């Protein structure tokens, strides 16, 4: 019976089995489908991301900057170059077997001493011992006594494993020679070369040239391996002056390497190598001989000087004192040097960032404004008793006893204040302000140098009302403005451009420091439209005659020499710094007077509270004479070459 | 036949055992064996060299009297010329000494020289060495400069009792600091890969970017005392062409070395005077 019963039940049981088996198959099939789907998803759809992850894990990129281009003066003299910067380095990668052996040695010694070893600390000690061994090799050759810091090694090990570890930086030519001769050729210690900026003329044109500092922000360009873990050698980036303004032009092309690495992150095989390339050169308009002559003539004075070639607007020299030796700022700026320059006020480029009242040199603007409006003629004669009354206030002429009767030429020659008080009030503030704007004194000149100030002031009633909460403009303000005092503030570069404009008879000259030649970046030459001054040639000749007379027998006579007459105008302005009086001495002029080639503006800052420096004629004019002599002396030789 | 196989098998086994022993042997045993082997070999080379000298001697004995007279006359001329050069050198040395005293400059390092015959040449792609017939007992030490009449030969690599091995400047394992004549900046020189025959050459690197090859000639590389091994002024080779190096900072170029390097028979080892002085003090 049981057997029969079993036989009866068998098909049903088999059927139930079958159903469960089918269910099991389905589950298995589902699982396999899921697996296959997952596999397909990863293999087909996520291929890119896995490839990228694999690359990230297995490859490393090293970026090496190209050397920067050189900067030359207008005659091809090197102003900024690169000097070799040698370092003794070791690739930690090559020391791995030694690290391992040293680790085992140190570990065994600890065990022999019965100490419980801390493996992490032992690894650090082993690495330090090995690197110190190579440091000792260098110490022996160069007779030094340097010690490696474990913390530095560890930091390098964890952050810059693929870059060489520096044992000795910036080694001299002698030490370099000793190392390459006495280090074994297969030593892991290598002498590597990099570049540091080199300034053959030291502090000459320091502000115009500018300086560089280390940066890891390298232009990568078309280098492959963007997503890879990247190690970078320090590059250089321009911080001020031409180095900053033309950073991209001067910057070398970054080179790179891509390495496959082992699981420890050590180099295995170089896959890609692209060589760094040197940046492009830059030819400036500066004349280094003129620059040095100007700086030498400046001596210990504070201030600025700018010399411009009248025909082209090219800046021949730009002095700002105090300055600094650019070689002190490379390869890095030490704190002491930074503090010293900061204390002296040397970081400021006074030629383009210093704002000063122009004093009597501004009378040229007042003159042309008066000529334009017919309020000044050559024959216009004003009596100067030594003072001028505006309302209840008395304005003095610098000649307290008075100049007597002065016409236009004499007024420029003698720099008579009373003449300009009178004519300034006659023409009104707006005429003077408009004339100043016509010469671009209200805006930056547009020179290529960065950080040219935009805070210059050409005041008028609207400006004063806005600046001083609705305060009215008084006749006294106009009298002050007509002799370049009061609220008026401009830069020495603007005054040099203004002088070049009077010499050439046009406005809108854009000064430039970049030569217009192949290979150079486009300059800002003629950025503004050149326009005629707008007064007749005869009127312009009157101004020139006044300036020539000043250079011959007047206040600017110290700028002339027996070989040439410089047409010029001096100025002396009073300012208050920190609540104490200080004197500014100005000279603006051009030479030779009969064939204008070069225009200069010189400003000398008196020491605060001292006021001991002489006026523009005594202090600034002799510096201008040195510049003129240097330029005209060289021109005799070089004019045929240009 | 099986007997022969068995004999071969024993030899093979012995060879394998020797190889295993050699691989497992401590370093000092290997070093000792190598030096001993060399010291046994050296007398054979030296003897061979003496035989060559004897051969040359008999060769010269065969010359006619006329030839000998002509050679004697040439030698007398040379001697006169060299006497004059010696006098000039003495005068220059005195002038140098006077200037050093006047400007209170440190004296230039002084050298003595030890002339040695070449007993063996070993020239191939991997190394280029000479074995000379002077050794430790003559005051020669590792690292000393070796020169000959036409310039630098190399540096002493190994010193044995009666012989020394000189690494030639054409060897890829030779590296030195040199000057371009008239330019005091150091330049790196390294020997190249030179097969045994042909004109030897090397590579000059870290040549400053402003150096140019004159249109009608080549630049002469001379030794520099900056490296601390060679004195100034010995000719290393000539640079006919230079190009911007891989790093873009410097230039580099192949240095043409003197072909006489491969046939030189006599050299001088420069022994620093300071070393001689310290030896005398120890005595």
Interface residues (C-beta under 8 A of the other chain):
Chain A: X66 X67 X82 X84 X173 X174 X176 X177 X178 X180 X181 X182 X185 X186 X193 X194 X195 X252 X275 X276 X277 X278
Chain B: X143 X172 X173 X174 X175 X176 X177 X185 X186 X188 X190 X206 X208 X224 X226 X227 X228 X229 X246 X247 X248 X249 X250
